[in-house]
Amino acid sequence: MTGELIKQKHQADTRHLSPTWGELTEDFANTHGGWSAIETHSGNGYIFVGRDVEDEALRNQWLDYYDATANPAYVKNESPERI
């Protein structure tokens, strides 16, 4: 991390410091019955990258958990492929 200004969103990547992304998601899933207990979707027929939690209340719990627990660092992507 250099403190260099990131001018456009596509030039940024997110890195999760302690806890890592894997630790964040695993801990959250484990406290909610494990991965098999969490229903997800990939856009429900609309364009969507990745997966989202089906249950809105659980999604909100994830967002609250992330806000309270995550330690993201935004770093410059030296070779962004998007324009």
PyMOL Python script that loads the backbone (N, CA, C, O; Angstrom):
from pymol import cmd

cmd.read_pdbstr("""\
ATOM      1  N   MET A   1       0.849  -1.165   0.000  1.00  0.00           N
ATOM      2  CA  MET A   1       0.000   0.000   0.000  1.00  0.00           C
ATOM      3  C   MET A   1       0.896   1.229   0.000  1.00  0.00           C
ATOM      4  O   MET A   1       1.806   1.364   0.817  1.00  0.00           O
ATOM      5  N   THR A   2       0.608   2.124  -0.946  1.00  0.00           N
ATOM      6  CA  THR A   2       1.505   3.253  -1.137  1.00  0.00           C
ATOM      7  C   THR A   2       0.892   4.599  -0.796  1.00  0.00           C
ATOM      8  O   THR A   2       1.624   5.571  -0.609  1.00  0.00           O
ATOM      9  N   GLY A   3      -0.413   4.683  -0.710  1.00  0.00           N
ATOM     10  CA  GLY A   3      -1.062   5.967  -0.528  1.00  0.00           C
ATOM     11  C   GLY A   3      -1.328   6.659  -1.856  1.00  0.00           C
ATOM     12  O   GLY A   3      -1.846   7.775  -1.881  1.00  0.00           O
ATOM     13  N   GLU A   4      -0.976   6.001  -2.968  1.00  0.00           N
ATOM     14  CA  GLU A   4      -1.200   6.567  -4.296  1.00  0.00           C
ATOM     15  C   GLU A   4      -2.701   6.660  -4.569  1.00  0.00           C
ATOM     16  O   GLU A   4      -3.452   5.730  -4.274  1.00  0.00           O
ATOM     17  N   LEU A   5      -3.130   7.788  -5.133  1.00  0.00           N
ATOM     18  CA  LEU A   5      -4.526   8.014  -5.455  1.00  0.00           C
ATOM     19  C   LEU A   5      -4.997   7.038  -6.533  1.00  0.00           C
ATOM     20  O   LEU A   5      -4.316   6.841  -7.540  1.00  0.00           O
ATOM     21  N   ILE A   6      -6.140   6.442  -6.321  1.00  0.00           N
ATOM     22  CA  ILE A   6      -6.767   5.563  -7.309  1.00  0.00           C
ATOM     23  C   ILE A   6      -7.881   6.388  -7.939  1.00  0.00           C
ATOM     24  O   ILE A   6      -8.884   6.684  -7.288  1.00  0.00           O
ATOM     25  N   LYS A   7      -7.708   6.756  -9.194  1.00  0.00           N
ATOM     26  CA  LYS A   7      -8.604   7.718  -9.838  1.00  0.00           C
ATOM     27  C   LYS A   7      -9.931   7.129 -10.299  1.00  0.00           C
ATOM     28  O   LYS A   7     -10.951   7.818 -10.290  1.00  0.00           O
ATOM     29  N   GLN A   8      -9.926   5.855 -10.703  1.00  0.00           N
ATOM     30  CA  GLN A   8     -11.142   5.247 -11.218  1.00  0.00           C
ATOM     31  C   GLN A   8     -11.387   3.915 -10.527  1.00  0.00           C
ATOM     32  O   GLN A   8     -10.449   3.193 -10.190  1.00  0.00           O
ATOM     33  N   LYS A   9     -12.661   3.600 -10.322  1.00  0.00           N
ATOM     34  CA  LYS A   9     -13.042   2.397  -9.586  1.00  0.00           C
ATOM     35  C   LYS A   9     -12.436   1.122 -10.179  1.00  0.00           C
ATOM     36  O   LYS A   9     -12.029   0.229  -9.435  1.00  0.00           O
ATOM     37  N   HIS A  10     -12.373   1.030 -11.502  1.00  0.00           N
ATOM     38  CA  HIS A  10     -11.859  -0.198 -12.130  1.00  0.00           C
ATOM     39  C   HIS A  10     -10.367  -0.384 -11.898  1.00  0.00           C
ATOM     40  O   HIS A  10      -9.824  -1.447 -12.199  1.00  0.00           O
ATOM     41  N   GLN A  11      -9.700   0.627 -11.372  1.00  0.00           N
ATOM     42  CA  GLN A  11      -8.269   0.520 -11.087  1.00  0.00           C
ATOM     43  C   GLN A  11      -8.013  -0.012  -9.677  1.00  0.00           C
ATOM     44  O   GLN A  11      -6.859  -0.174  -9.282  1.00  0.00           O
ATOM     45  N   ALA A  12      -9.061  -0.281  -8.923  1.00  0.00           N
ATOM     46  CA  ALA A  12      -8.905  -0.690  -7.524  1.00  0.00           C
ATOM     47  C   ALA A  12      -9.226  -2.162  -7.314  1.00  0.00           C
ATOM     48  O   ALA A  12     -10.121  -2.719  -7.949  1.00  0.00           O
ATOM     49  N   ASP A  13      -8.488  -2.766  -6.425  1.00  0.00           N
ATOM     50  CA  ASP A  13      -8.771  -4.113  -5.937  1.00  0.00           C
ATOM     51  C   ASP A  13      -8.919  -4.021  -4.429  1.00  0.00           C
ATOM     52  O   ASP A  13      -8.331  -3.148  -3.791  1.00  0.00           O
ATOM     53  N   THR A  14      -9.698  -4.915  -3.868  1.00  0.00           N
ATOM     54  CA  THR A  14      -9.873  -4.955  -2.423  1.00  0.00           C
ATOM     55  C   THR A  14      -9.094  -6.133  -1.867  1.00  0.00           C
ATOM     56  O   THR A  14      -9.219  -7.256  -2.356  1.00  0.00           O
ATOM     57  N   ARG A  15      -8.310  -5.880  -0.869  1.00  0.00           N
ATOM     58  CA  ARG A  15      -7.605  -6.922  -0.122  1.00  0.00           C
ATOM     59  C   ARG A  15      -8.136  -6.879   1.297  1.00  0.00           C
ATOM     60  O   ARG A  15      -8.288  -5.805   1.880  1.00  0.00           O
ATOM     61  N   HIS A  16      -8.414  -8.027   1.843  1.00  0.00           N
ATOM     62  CA  HIS A  16      -8.899  -8.087   3.227  1.00  0.00           C
ATOM     63  C   HIS A  16      -7.740  -8.491   4.123  1.00  0.00           C
ATOM     64  O   HIS A  16      -7.165  -9.572   3.997  1.00  0.00           O
ATOM     65  N   LEU A  17      -7.425  -7.588   5.025  1.00  0.00           N
ATOM     66  CA  LEU A  17      -6.371  -7.853   5.991  1.00  0.00           C
ATOM     67  C   LEU A  17      -6.978  -8.726   7.082  1.00  0.00           C
ATOM     68  O   LEU A  17      -8.049  -9.296   6.871  1.00  0.00           O
ATOM     69  N   SER A  18      -6.362  -8.847   8.193  1.00  0.00           N
ATOM     70  CA  SER A  18      -6.839  -9.744   9.241  1.00  0.00           C
ATOM     71  C   SER A  18      -8.187  -9.266   9.790  1.00  0.00           C
ATOM     72  O   SER A  18      -8.247  -8.193  10.389  1.00  0.00           O
ATOM     73  N   PRO A  19      -9.260 -10.023   9.605  1.00  0.00           N
ATOM     74  CA  PRO A  19      -9.341 -11.352   9.005  1.00  0.00           C
ATOM     75  C   PRO A  19      -9.349 -11.281   7.475  1.00  0.00           C
ATOM     76  O   PRO A  19      -9.746 -10.279   6.881  1.00  0.00           O
ATOM     77  N   THR A  20      -8.903 -12.369   6.866  1.00  0.00           N
ATOM     78  CA  THR A  20      -8.916 -12.463   5.410  1.00  0.00           C
ATOM     79  C   THR A  20     -10.352 -12.667   4.931  1.00  0.00           C
ATOM     80  O   THR A  20     -11.249 -12.915   5.737  1.00  0.00           O
ATOM     81  N   TRP A  21     -10.566 -12.561   3.626  1.00  0.00           N
ATOM     82  CA  TRP A  21     -11.899 -12.794   3.061  1.00  0.00           C
ATOM     83  C   TRP A  21     -12.388 -14.201   3.397  1.00  0.00           C
ATOM     84  O   TRP A  21     -13.543 -14.388   3.781  1.00  0.00           O
ATOM     85  N   GLY A  22     -11.518 -15.174   3.254  1.00  0.00           N
ATOM     86  CA  GLY A  22     -11.890 -16.555   3.577  1.00  0.00           C
ATOM     87  C   GLY A  22     -12.279 -16.720   5.027  1.00  0.00           C
ATOM     88  O   GLY A  22     -13.247 -17.415   5.335  1.00  0.00           O
ATOM     89  N   GLU A  23     -11.541 -16.092   5.921  1.00  0.00           N
ATOM     90  CA  GLU A  23     -11.861 -16.171   7.354  1.00  0.00           C
ATOM     91  C   GLU A  23     -13.188 -15.477   7.656  1.00  0.00           C
ATOM     92  O   GLU A  23     -13.985 -15.980   8.447  1.00  0.00           O
ATOM     93  N   LEU A  24     -13.425 -14.330   7.033  1.00  0.00           N
ATOM     94  CA  LEU A  24     -14.692 -13.611   7.227  1.00  0.00           C
ATOM     95  C   LEU A  24     -15.883 -14.465   6.819  1.00  0.00           C
ATOM     96  O   LEU A  24     -16.827 -14.651   7.586  1.00  0.00           O
ATOM     97  N   THR A  25     -15.818 -14.983   5.591  1.00  0.00           N
ATOM     98  CA  THR A  25     -16.961 -15.724   5.066  1.00  0.00           C
ATOM     99  C   THR A  25     -17.158 -17.049   5.798  1.00  0.00           C
ATOM    100  O   THR A  25     -18.292 -17.446   6.069  1.00  0.00           O
ATOM    101  N   GLU A  26     -16.070 -17.728   6.117  1.00  0.00           N
ATOM    102  CA  GLU A  26     -16.178 -19.014   6.821  1.00  0.00           C
ATOM    103  C   GLU A  26     -16.779 -18.829   8.216  1.00  0.00           C
ATOM    104  O   GLU A  26     -17.651 -19.598   8.622  1.00  0.00           O
ATOM    105  N   ASP A  27     -16.318 -17.815   8.948  1.00  0.00           N
ATOM    106  CA  ASP A  27     -16.838 -17.553  10.283  1.00  0.00           C
ATOM    107  C   ASP A  27     -18.322 -17.210  10.231  1.00  0.00           C
ATOM    108  O   ASP A  27     -19.104 -17.707  11.041  1.00  0.00           O
ATOM    109  N   PHE A  28     -18.711 -16.362   9.280  1.00  0.00           N
ATOM    110  CA  PHE A  28     -20.122 -15.996   9.157  1.00  0.00           C
ATOM    111  C   PHE A  28     -20.961 -17.225   8.831  1.00  0.00           C
ATOM    112  O   PHE A  28     -21.994 -17.461   9.459  1.00  0.00           O
ATOM    113  N   ALA A  29     -20.521 -18.005   7.853  1.00  0.00           N
ATOM    114  CA  ALA A  29     -21.271 -19.207   7.478  1.00  0.00           C
ATOM    115  C   ALA A  29     -21.384 -20.171   8.651  1.00  0.00           C
ATOM    116  O   ALA A  29     -22.457 -20.722   8.897  1.00  0.00           O
ATOM    117  N   ASN A  30     -20.295 -20.381   9.372  1.00  0.00           N
ATOM    118  CA  ASN A  30     -20.315 -21.307  10.507  1.00  0.00           C
ATOM    119  C   ASN A  30     -21.278 -20.882  11.601  1.00  0.00           C
ATOM    120  O   ASN A  30     -21.873 -21.729  12.268  1.00  0.00           O
ATOM    121  N   THR A  31     -21.438 -19.577  11.791  1.00  0.00           N
ATOM    122  CA  THR A  31     -22.360 -19.102  12.836  1.00  0.00           C
ATOM    123  C   THR A  31     -23.814 -19.116  12.375  1.00  0.00           C
ATOM    124  O   THR A  31     -24.723 -18.817  13.150  1.00  0.00           O
ATOM    125  N   HIS A  32     -24.027 -19.469  11.097  1.00  0.00           N
ATOM    126  CA  HIS A  32     -25.394 -19.532  10.559  1.00  0.00           C
ATOM    127  C   HIS A  32     -25.706 -20.907   9.989  1.00  0.00           C
ATOM    128  O   HIS A  32     -26.486 -21.025   9.044  1.00  0.00           O
ATOM    129  N   GLY A  33     -25.106 -21.945  10.555  1.00  0.00           N
ATOM    130  CA  GLY A  33     -25.450 -23.302  10.176  1.00  0.00           C
ATOM    131  C   GLY A  33     -24.598 -23.907   9.082  1.00  0.00           C
ATOM    132  O   GLY A  33     -24.894 -25.010   8.622  1.00  0.00           O
ATOM    133  N   GLY A  34     -23.549 -23.223   8.649  1.00  0.00           N
ATOM    134  CA  GLY A  34     -22.677 -23.748   7.601  1.00  0.00           C
ATOM    135  C   GLY A  34     -23.152 -23.352   6.212  1.00  0.00           C
ATOM    136  O   GLY A  34     -24.261 -22.848   6.031  1.00  0.00           O
ATOM    137  N   TRP A  35     -22.283 -23.594   5.239  1.00  0.00           N
ATOM    138  CA  TRP A  35     -22.591 -23.187   3.864  1.00  0.00           C
ATOM    139  C   TRP A  35     -23.863 -23.838   3.332  1.00  0.00           C
ATOM    140  O   TRP A  35     -24.608 -23.210   2.580  1.00  0.00           O
ATOM    141  N   SER A  36     -24.118 -25.067   3.705  1.00  0.00           N
ATOM    142  CA  SER A  36     -25.301 -25.760   3.166  1.00  0.00           C
ATOM    143  C   SER A  36     -26.606 -25.159   3.674  1.00  0.00           C
ATOM    144  O   SER A  36     -27.662 -25.405   3.092  1.00  0.00           O
ATOM    145  N   ALA A  37     -26.553 -24.378   4.747  1.00  0.00           N
ATOM    146  CA  ALA A  37     -27.760 -23.760   5.296  1.00  0.00           C
ATOM    147  C   ALA A  37     -28.034 -22.381   4.695  1.00  0.00           C
ATOM    148  O   ALA A  37     -29.054 -21.767   5.006  1.00  0.00           O
ATOM    149  N   ILE A  38     -27.141 -21.888   3.842  1.00  0.00           N
ATOM    150  CA  ILE A  38     -27.286 -20.542   3.286  1.00  0.00           C
ATOM    151  C   ILE A  38     -27.639 -20.639   1.807  1.00  0.00           C
ATOM    152  O   ILE A  38     -26.827 -21.060   0.984  1.00  0.00           O
ATOM    153  N   GLU A  39     -28.870 -20.240   1.488  1.00  0.00           N
ATOM    154  CA  GLU A  39     -29.307 -20.261   0.091  1.00  0.00           C
ATOM    155  C   GLU A  39     -28.776 -19.026  -0.621  1.00  0.00           C
ATOM    156  O   GLU A  39     -28.844 -17.910  -0.106  1.00  0.00           O
ATOM    157  N   THR A  40     -28.242 -19.255  -1.823  1.00  0.00           N
ATOM    158  CA  THR A  40     -27.724 -18.152  -2.635  1.00  0.00           C
ATOM    159  C   THR A  40     -28.335 -18.212  -4.025  1.00  0.00           C
ATOM    160  O   THR A  40     -28.958 -19.204  -4.405  1.00  0.00           O
ATOM    161  N   HIS A  41     -28.146 -17.136  -4.776  1.00  0.00           N
ATOM    162  CA  HIS A  41     -28.598 -17.101  -6.171  1.00  0.00           C
ATOM    163  C   HIS A  41     -27.567 -16.344  -6.998  1.00  0.00           C
ATOM    164  O   HIS A  41     -26.709 -15.644  -6.460  1.00  0.00           O
ATOM    165  N   SER A  42     -27.667 -16.495  -8.293  1.00  0.00           N
ATOM    166  CA  SER A  42     -26.756 -15.800  -9.218  1.00  0.00           C
ATOM    167  C   SER A  42     -27.530 -14.832 -10.092  1.00  0.00           C
ATOM    168  O   SER A  42     -27.343 -14.813 -11.308  1.00  0.00           O
ATOM    169  N   GLY A  43     -28.390 -14.033  -9.497  1.00  0.00           N
ATOM    170  CA  GLY A  43     -29.075 -12.988 -10.235  1.00  0.00           C
ATOM    171  C   GLY A  43     -30.538 -13.238 -10.537  1.00  0.00           C
ATOM    172  O   GLY A  43     -31.226 -12.343 -11.029  1.00  0.00           O
ATOM    173  N   ASN A  44     -31.029 -14.434 -10.253  1.00  0.00           N
ATOM    174  CA  ASN A  44     -32.433 -14.743 -10.516  1.00  0.00           C
ATOM    175  C   ASN A  44     -32.871 -14.344 -11.924  1.00  0.00           C
ATOM    176  O   ASN A  44     -33.926 -13.737 -12.104  1.00  0.00           O
ATOM    177  N   GLY A  45     -32.056 -14.689 -12.918  1.00  0.00           N
ATOM    178  CA  GLY A  45     -32.396 -14.414 -14.306  1.00  0.00           C
ATOM    179  C   GLY A  45     -31.882 -13.080 -14.827  1.00  0.00           C
ATOM    180  O   GLY A  45     -32.020 -12.796 -16.017  1.00  0.00           O
ATOM    181  N   TYR A  46     -31.302 -12.267 -13.981  1.00  0.00           N
ATOM    182  CA  TYR A  46     -30.740 -10.986 -14.403  1.00  0.00           C
ATOM    183  C   TYR A  46     -29.217 -11.088 -14.425  1.00  0.00           C
ATOM    184  O   TYR A  46     -28.645 -12.013 -13.849  1.00  0.00           O
ATOM    185  N   ILE A  47     -28.571 -10.147 -15.083  1.00  0.00           N
ATOM    186  CA  ILE A  47     -27.115 -10.136 -15.128  1.00  0.00           C
ATOM    187  C   ILE A  47     -26.579  -9.863 -13.738  1.00  0.00           C
ATOM    188  O   ILE A  47     -26.961  -8.881 -13.101  1.00  0.00           O
ATOM    189  N   PHE A  48     -25.699 -10.726 -13.265  1.00  0.00           N
ATOM    190  CA  PHE A  48     -25.169 -10.613 -11.913  1.00  0.00           C
ATOM    191  C   PHE A  48     -23.851 -11.360 -11.862  1.00  0.00           C
ATOM    192  O   PHE A  48     -23.762 -12.499 -12.321  1.00  0.00           O
ATOM    193  N   VAL A  49     -22.846 -10.741 -11.320  1.00  0.00           N
ATOM    194  CA  VAL A  49     -21.541 -11.395 -11.197  1.00  0.00           C
ATOM    195  C   VAL A  49     -21.403 -11.895  -9.767  1.00  0.00           C
ATOM    196  O   VAL A  49     -21.574 -11.124  -8.823  1.00  0.00           O
ATOM    197  N   GLY A  50     -21.098 -13.167  -9.598  1.00  0.00           N
ATOM    198  CA  GLY A  50     -20.953 -13.734  -8.264  1.00  0.00           C
ATOM    199  C   GLY A  50     -22.257 -14.321  -7.756  1.00  0.00           C
ATOM    200  O   GLY A  50     -23.127 -14.707  -8.537  1.00  0.00           O
ATOM    201  N   ARG A  51     -22.381 -14.382  -6.450  1.00  0.00           N
ATOM    202  CA  ARG A  51     -23.573 -14.947  -5.839  1.00  0.00           C
ATOM    203  C   ARG A  51     -24.053 -14.002  -4.754  1.00  0.00           C
ATOM    204  O   ARG A  51     -23.271 -13.231  -4.199  1.00  0.00           O
ATOM    205  N   ASP A  52     -25.347 -14.065  -4.452  1.00  0.00           N
ATOM    206  CA  ASP A  52     -25.927 -13.231  -3.412  1.00  0.00           C
ATOM    207  C   ASP A  52     -26.743 -14.132  -2.487  1.00  0.00           C
ATOM    208  O   ASP A  52     -27.219 -15.192  -2.891  1.00  0.00           O
ATOM    209  N   VAL A  53     -26.893 -13.694  -1.256  1.00  0.00           N
ATOM    210  CA  VAL A  53     -27.674 -14.445  -0.270  1.00  0.00           C
ATOM    211  C   VAL A  53     -29.150 -14.259  -0.585  1.00  0.00           C
ATOM    212  O   VAL A  53     -29.619 -13.133  -0.757  1.00  0.00           O
ATOM    213  N   GLU A  54     -29.873 -15.355  -0.660  1.00  0.00           N
ATOM    214  CA  GLU A  54     -31.294 -15.335  -1.019  1.00  0.00           C
ATOM    215  C   GLU A  54     -32.140 -14.650   0.054  1.00  0.00           C
ATOM    216  O   GLU A  54     -33.004 -13.833  -0.265  1.00  0.00           O
ATOM    217  N   ASP A  55     -31.897 -14.978   1.313  1.00  0.00           N
ATOM    218  CA  ASP A  55     -32.694 -14.462   2.423  1.00  0.00           C
ATOM    219  C   ASP A  55     -32.256 -13.030   2.757  1.00  0.00           C
ATOM    220  O   ASP A  55     -31.107 -12.800   3.134  1.00  0.00           O
ATOM    221  N   GLU A  56     -33.173 -12.078   2.618  1.00  0.00           N
ATOM    222  CA  GLU A  56     -32.830 -10.663   2.818  1.00  0.00           C
ATOM    223  C   GLU A  56     -32.372 -10.372   4.248  1.00  0.00           C
ATOM    224  O   GLU A  56     -31.445  -9.587   4.447  1.00  0.00           O
ATOM    225  N   ALA A  57     -32.997 -10.982   5.230  1.00  0.00           N
ATOM    226  CA  ALA A  57     -32.594 -10.764   6.623  1.00  0.00           C
ATOM    227  C   ALA A  57     -31.170 -11.268   6.857  1.00  0.00           C
ATOM    228  O   ALA A  57     -30.378 -10.609   7.530  1.00  0.00           O
ATOM    229  N   LEU A  58     -30.851 -12.432   6.303  1.00  0.00           N
ATOM    230  CA  LEU A  58     -29.495 -12.976   6.435  1.00  0.00           C
ATOM    231  C   LEU A  58     -28.489 -12.110   5.679  1.00  0.00           C
ATOM    232  O   LEU A  58     -27.372 -11.897   6.150  1.00  0.00           O
ATOM    233  N   ARG A  59     -28.883 -11.612   4.509  1.00  0.00           N
ATOM    234  CA  ARG A  59     -28.009 -10.701   3.751  1.00  0.00           C
ATOM    235  C   ARG A  59     -27.698  -9.460   4.586  1.00  0.00           C
ATOM    236  O   ARG A  59     -26.557  -8.999   4.616  1.00  0.00           O
ATOM    237  N   ASN A  60     -28.700  -8.925   5.256  1.00  0.00           N
ATOM    238  CA  ASN A  60     -28.483  -7.756   6.106  1.00  0.00           C
ATOM    239  C   ASN A  60     -27.591  -8.087   7.302  1.00  0.00           C
ATOM    240  O   ASN A  60     -26.787  -7.259   7.729  1.00  0.00           O
ATOM    241  N   GLN A  61     -27.735  -9.295   7.839  1.00  0.00           N
ATOM    242  CA  GLN A  61     -26.847  -9.725   8.925  1.00  0.00           C
ATOM    243  C   GLN A  61     -25.410  -9.808   8.429  1.00  0.00           C
ATOM    244  O   GLN A  61     -24.482  -9.432   9.145  1.00  0.00           O
ATOM    245  N   TRP A  62     -25.219 -10.308   7.185  1.00  0.00           N
ATOM    246  CA  TRP A  62     -23.880 -10.360   6.608  1.00  0.00           C
ATOM    247  C   TRP A  62     -23.299  -8.951   6.481  1.00  0.00           C
ATOM    248  O   TRP A  62     -22.147  -8.717   6.847  1.00  0.00           O
ATOM    249  N   LEU A  63     -24.092  -8.021   5.965  1.00  0.00           N
ATOM    250  CA  LEU A  63     -23.598  -6.654   5.797  1.00  0.00           C
ATOM    251  C   LEU A  63     -23.218  -6.032   7.140  1.00  0.00           C
ATOM    252  O   LEU A  63     -22.202  -5.345   7.245  1.00  0.00           O
ATOM    253  N   ASP A  64     -24.028  -6.273   8.158  1.00  0.00           N
ATOM    254  CA  ASP A  64     -23.693  -5.772   9.496  1.00  0.00           C
ATOM    255  C   ASP A  64     -22.417  -6.422  10.017  1.00  0.00           C
ATOM    256  O   ASP A  64     -21.552  -5.749  10.578  1.00  0.00           O
ATOM    257  N   TYR A  65     -22.305  -7.731   9.829  1.00  0.00           N
ATOM    258  CA  TYR A  65     -21.108  -8.472  10.250  1.00  0.00           C
ATOM    259  C   TYR A  65     -19.876  -7.936   9.526  1.00  0.00           C
ATOM    260  O   TYR A  65     -18.834  -7.709  10.140  1.00  0.00           O
ATOM    261  N   TYR A  66     -20.006  -7.738   8.215  1.00  0.00           N
ATOM    262  CA  TYR A  66     -18.888  -7.231   7.426  1.00  0.00           C
ATOM    263  C   TYR A  66     -18.465  -5.850   7.927  1.00  0.00           C
ATOM    264  O   TYR A  66     -17.276  -5.592   8.115  1.00  0.00           O
ATOM    265  N   ASP A  67     -19.438  -4.967   8.141  1.00  0.00           N
ATOM    266  CA  ASP A  67     -19.126  -3.616   8.627  1.00  0.00           C
ATOM    267  C   ASP A  67     -18.391  -3.650   9.966  1.00  0.00           C
ATOM    268  O   ASP A  67     -17.485  -2.850  10.201  1.00  0.00           O
ATOM    269  N   ALA A  68     -18.778  -4.565  10.831  1.00  0.00           N
ATOM    270  CA  ALA A  68     -18.194  -4.631  12.173  1.00  0.00           C
ATOM    271  C   ALA A  68     -16.865  -5.382  12.203  1.00  0.00           C
ATOM    272  O   ALA A  68     -16.052  -5.145  13.096  1.00  0.00           O
ATOM    273  N   THR A  69     -16.624  -6.277  11.251  1.00  0.00           N
ATOM    274  CA  THR A  69     -15.503  -7.206  11.350  1.00  0.00           C
ATOM    275  C   THR A  69     -14.425  -7.042  10.286  1.00  0.00           C
ATOM    276  O   THR A  69     -13.243  -7.243  10.565  1.00  0.00           O
ATOM    277  N   ALA A  70     -14.820  -6.681   9.081  1.00  0.00           N
ATOM    278  CA  ALA A  70     -13.872  -6.647   7.962  1.00  0.00           C
ATOM    279  C   ALA A  70     -12.839  -5.537   8.119  1.00  0.00           C
ATOM    280  O   ALA A  70     -13.086  -4.511   8.752  1.00  0.00           O
ATOM    281  N   ASN A  71     -11.696  -5.773   7.532  1.00  0.00           N
ATOM    282  CA  ASN A  71     -10.607  -4.802   7.532  1.00  0.00           C
ATOM    283  C   ASN A  71     -10.086  -4.684   6.097  1.00  0.00           C
ATOM    284  O   ASN A  71      -8.978  -5.128   5.795  1.00  0.00           O
ATOM    285  N   PRO A  72     -10.912  -4.067   5.194  1.00  0.00           N
ATOM    286  CA  PRO A  72     -10.503  -4.009   3.791  1.00  0.00           C
ATOM    287  C   PRO A  72      -9.438  -2.947   3.540  1.00  0.00           C
ATOM    288  O   PRO A  72      -9.394  -1.912   4.204  1.00  0.00           O
ATOM    289  N   ALA A  73      -8.590  -3.232   2.571  1.00  0.00           N
ATOM    290  CA  ALA A  73      -7.608  -2.264   2.092  1.00  0.00           C
ATOM    291  C   ALA A  73      -7.784  -2.187   0.579  1.00  0.00           C
ATOM    292  O   ALA A  73      -7.846  -3.214  -0.097  1.00  0.00           O
ATOM    293  N   TYR A  74      -7.863  -0.992   0.062  1.00  0.00           N
ATOM    294  CA  TYR A  74      -8.054  -0.797  -1.367  1.00  0.00           C
ATOM    295  C   TYR A  74      -6.691  -0.492  -1.989  1.00  0.00           C
ATOM    296  O   TYR A  74      -6.004   0.450  -1.594  1.00  0.00           O
ATOM    297  N   VAL A  75      -6.326  -1.301  -2.957  1.00  0.00           N
ATOM    298  CA  VAL A  75      -5.012  -1.184  -3.581  1.00  0.00           C
ATOM    299  C   VAL A  75      -5.183  -0.975  -5.077  1.00  0.00           C
ATOM    300  O   VAL A  75      -6.182  -1.384  -5.669  1.00  0.00           O
ATOM    301  N   LYS A  76      -4.193  -0.333  -5.673  1.00  0.00           N
ATOM    302  CA  LYS A  76      -4.254  -0.072  -7.102  1.00  0.00           C
ATOM    303  C   LYS A  76      -3.955  -1.342  -7.882  1.00  0.00           C
ATOM    304  O   LYS A  76      -2.966  -2.030  -7.628  1.00  0.00           O
ATOM    305  N   ASN A  77      -4.823  -1.636  -8.829  1.00  0.00           N
ATOM    306  CA  ASN A  77      -4.635  -2.745  -9.741  1.00  0.00           C
ATOM    307  C   ASN A  77      -3.714  -2.231 -10.843  1.00  0.00           C
ATOM    308  O   ASN A  77      -4.124  -1.389 -11.642  1.00  0.00           O
ATOM    309  N   GLU A  78      -2.509  -2.711 -10.898  1.00  0.00           N
ATOM    310  CA  GLU A  78      -1.516  -2.206 -11.843  1.00  0.00           C
ATOM    311  C   GLU A  78      -1.821  -2.552 -13.295  1.00  0.00           C
ATOM    312  O   GLU A  78      -1.272  -1.927 -14.202  1.00  0.00           O
ATOM    313  N   SER A  79      -2.679  -3.530 -13.531  1.00  0.00           N
ATOM    314  CA  SER A  79      -3.015  -3.894 -14.921  1.00  0.00           C
ATOM    315  C   SER A  79      -4.507  -4.135 -15.051  1.00  0.00           C
ATOM    316  O   SER A  79      -4.930  -5.258 -15.323  1.00  0.00           O
ATOM    317  N   PRO A  80      -5.324  -3.082 -14.859  1.00  0.00           N
ATOM    318  CA  PRO A  80      -6.773  -3.260 -14.999  1.00  0.00           C
ATOM    319  C   PRO A  80      -7.129  -3.630 -16.438  1.00  0.00           C
ATOM    320  O   PRO A  80      -6.648  -3.008 -17.385  1.00  0.00           O
ATOM    321  N   GLU A  81      -7.961  -4.629 -16.589  1.00  0.00           N
ATOM    322  CA  GLU A  81      -8.337  -5.081 -17.918  1.00  0.00           C
ATOM    323  C   GLU A  81      -9.602  -4.403 -18.415  1.00  0.00           C
ATOM    324  O   GLU A  81      -9.925  -4.477 -19.600  1.00  0.00           O
ATOM    325  N   ARG A  82     -10.321  -3.739 -17.510  1.00  0.00           N
ATOM    326  CA  ARG A  82     -11.552  -3.049 -17.887  1.00  0.00           C
ATOM    327  C   ARG A  82     -11.238  -1.604 -18.249  1.00  0.00           C
ATOM    328  O   ARG A  82     -10.295  -1.007 -17.730  1.00  0.00           O
ATOM    329  N   ILE A  83     -12.035  -1.064 -19.136  1.00  0.00           N
ATOM    330  CA  ILE A  83     -11.837   0.342 -19.554  1.00  0.00           C
ATOM    331  C   ILE A  83     -12.922   1.193 -18.931  1.00  0.00           C
ATOM    332  O   ILE A  83     -12.954   2.405 -19.143  1.00  0.00           O
TER     333      ILE A  83
END
""", "prot")
cmd.dss("prot")
cmd.show_as("cartoon", "prot")
cmd.util.cbc("prot")
cmd.orient("prot")
